[in-house]
């Protein structure tokens, strides 16, 4: 016998804003320990720029034992 599932409506989906691209200034940067972290940030930045169409661009470089990503536009 299947159990009844409580379905709720009208609950808004919370906005995830992990990298705060809206407030990230040109020339600002973030440091990441792992390559996978900087790749995730770069991918999110690409999606953000594509969605908002605002010319948001990033570049990344290896720095010491980790990686740094900068906003360049």
C-alpha positions as CSV (number, residue, x, y, z in Angstrom):
1,X,0.0,0.0,0.0
2,X,1.4,3.4,-1.0
3,X,1.8,6.1,1.6
4,X,0.2,9.5,1.2
5,X,2.6,12.2,0.2
6,X,2.1,15.7,1.6
7,X,2.4,18.1,-1.4
8,X,2.7,21.8,-0.6
9,X,2.1,24.7,-2.9
10,X,3.1,28.3,-2.9
11,X,6.5,27.8,-1.3
12,X,9.1,30.0,-3.2
13,X,12.3,28.4,-4.3
14,X,15.2,30.2,-2.5
15,X,17.7,32.0,-4.6
16,X,21.2,30.6,-4.5
17,X,23.8,33.2,-4.8
18,X,27.1,31.5,-4.0
19,X,29.5,33.9,-5.8
20,X,27.6,37.3,-5.5
21,X,28.3,38.2,-9.2
22,X,26.0,41.2,-8.8
23,X,28.4,42.9,-6.4
24,X,31.7,41.6,-7.8
25,X,33.6,44.7,-9.0
26,X,35.8,44.7,-12.1
27,X,39.3,43.8,-11.0
28,X,38.0,41.9,-8.0
29,X,39.2,38.4,-7.4
30,X,38.7,35.3,-5.3
31,X,41.1,32.5,-4.4
32,X,40.2,28.8,-4.5
33,X,42.2,25.9,-3.2
34,X,41.0,23.4,-5.7
35,X,40.8,23.4,-9.5
36,X,37.3,22.0,-9.4
37,X,36.2,25.0,-7.2
38,X,37.5,27.6,-9.7
39,X,36.0,25.7,-12.6
40,X,32.6,25.7,-10.9
41,X,32.9,29.5,-10.3
42,X,33.9,30.1,-13.9
43,X,31.0,28.0,-15.2
44,X,28.6,29.8,-12.9
45,X,30.0,33.2,-14.2
46,X,29.5,32.1,-17.8
47,X,25.9,31.1,-17.1
48,X,25.4,34.4,-15.2
49,X,26.7,36.4,-18.1
50,X,24.7,34.5,-20.6
51,X,21.5,34.9,-18.6
52,X,22.0,38.6,-17.8
53,X,23.7,39.7,-21.1
54,X,25.8,42.2,-19.3
55,X,29.3,41.5,-20.6
56,X,30.5,39.8,-17.4
57,X,33.8,38.1,-18.1
58,X,36.3,36.3,-15.9
59,X,39.9,35.1,-16.2
60,X,41.7,32.6,-14.0
61,X,45.3,31.8,-13.1
62,X,47.2,29.3,-11.0
63,X,48.6,31.0,-7.9
64,X,50.8,29.1,-5.5
65,X,49.0,25.9,-4.4
66,X,45.6,27.2,-5.6
67,X,43.8,29.2,-8.2
68,X,42.6,32.8,-8.5
69,X,39.7,34.1,-10.6
70,X,39.3,37.8,-11.6
71,X,36.4,39.7,-13.0
72,X,37.8,41.5,-16.1
73,X,34.5,43.1,-17.5
